[in-house]
Amino acid sequence: MTLRKNIAGMTGYIPGFQPENEAEWIKLNTNENPYPPSPKVAEAILTEVGHDGANLRKYPDAASKKARAVAAELYGVDPSWVIMANGSDELLNNLIRAFVAEGEELAYVHPSYSYYATLAGIQGADIRTFGLDDNFRLAGFPERYSGKLFFLTSPNAPFGVRFTNDYIRELAGRCEGVLVVDEAYADFADGSAMELVGQCENVIVTRTLSKSYALAGMRLGLAIARPEVVAALDKIRDHYHLDRLALAAAEAALRDQEWLNDKLAKVCKTREWFSSELRRSGYRVIPSQANFVFVTPPDLDAERVYNALFERKILVRYFSDPLLKHGLRISIGTREEMEQTLAALVEIG
Ligand SMILES: *Cc1c(COP(=O)(O)O)cnc(C)c1O
């Protein structure tokens, strides 16, 4: 047997570390929401299961019509502009399959989400990356970018900086291919690029329910895109990509905006408090519009601080990448978790 060369040569994506005895840790390494999801989600799932599980005998709605309708209403678009997905990762994958043939080029910002590279590798696509300058603008982005697809993570991970819509509009005008704005963290930000989907022909926005809706375990994402893009993504996906429980969870979660707004306010308030306290203790903290902060210790030795936190059973994200090894990405947990983390960081120095 012979594997395709690009598959044989790949390392595969390495997800954030999930410790075994999770209760013993303060886990701030994968940007999960510290709060349980809306209680309406568990209720909807239990209702869907029923007392004897009889509903599970039947296939789910392949077109996720109800969930799309709820999302469409929430975002003020026609349902033909919405697709649901098994995590936004599924959309990133299928967007590449839709727009970038083997040997063609896609691009993304480095540093951002490292899964883009894995997905490009599976497709056998060529990769180009663009760095960020000191003002968090793309360094060296050409007047005309001829690649087939460009992923822009906004707010960026791991820095948490959001790109303005004026800037994204300008970038879209310079892209010959599609501009996919990965808004995994946009609910935590003070704005979104969603309106650009209607204004610019080549802009697609992806969202996830993993972070803001506390549903990482359900695997739910969505995209807002032109109907012709939605139709293409509908051809590519597995027919039954979302099971009945996921669909029930998606509808319930998207309907409970009161829960969402309450938790967003809590996380953002904790983020601002944690950032300013850390700055007072000599750490550098990039102003974040996401549910994490990128933190640089005074001596720039983030690996030392990572290890000292690890010893105290506090798990954060350290990247050995030369562009990131001076800092740590710390997810925003509950106020109590962040108080303990702050105390540990002050002690570690
Ligand atoms: C978490 C994350 C995703 C993946 O979201 P899922 O819906 O859990 O697949 C995509 N992009 C970025 C930038 C993320 O941080």
The ligand as a MOL file (V3000), in Angstrom:
LIG
                    3D

  0  0  0     0  0            999 V3000
M  V30 BEGIN CTAB
M  V30 COUNTS 15 15 0 0 0
M  V30 BEGIN ATOM
M  V30 1 C -11.2010 26.7510 18.9750 0
M  V30 2 C -10.9450 27.2940 17.6100 0
M  V30 3 C -11.5380 26.7210 16.4850 0
M  V30 4 C -12.2570 25.4000 16.5460 0
M  V30 5 O -13.5130 25.4490 16.9550 0
M  V30 6 P -14.3760 24.1100 17.0470 0
M  V30 7 O -15.7440 24.6170 16.7650 0
M  V30 8 O -14.2120 23.5900 18.4380 0
M  V30 9 O -13.9180 23.1440 16.0060 0
M  V30 10 C -11.3490 27.3180 15.2550 0
M  V30 11 N -10.5710 28.4060 15.1230 0
M  V30 12 C -9.9590 28.9680 16.1670 0
M  V30 13 C -9.1020 30.1630 15.9650 0
M  V30 14 C -10.1160 28.4250 17.4370 0
M  V30 15 O -9.4730 28.9500 18.4740 0
M  V30 END ATOM
M  V30 BEGIN BOND
M  V30 1 1 1 2
M  V30 2 1 2 3
M  V30 3 2 2 14
M  V30 4 1 3 4
M  V30 5 2 3 10
M  V30 6 1 4 5
M  V30 7 1 5 6
M  V30 8 2 6 7
M  V30 9 1 6 8
M  V30 10 1 6 9
M  V30 11 1 10 11
M  V30 12 2 11 12
M  V30 13 1 12 13
M  V30 14 1 12 14
M  V30 15 1 14 15
M  V30 END BOND
M  V30 END CTAB
M  END
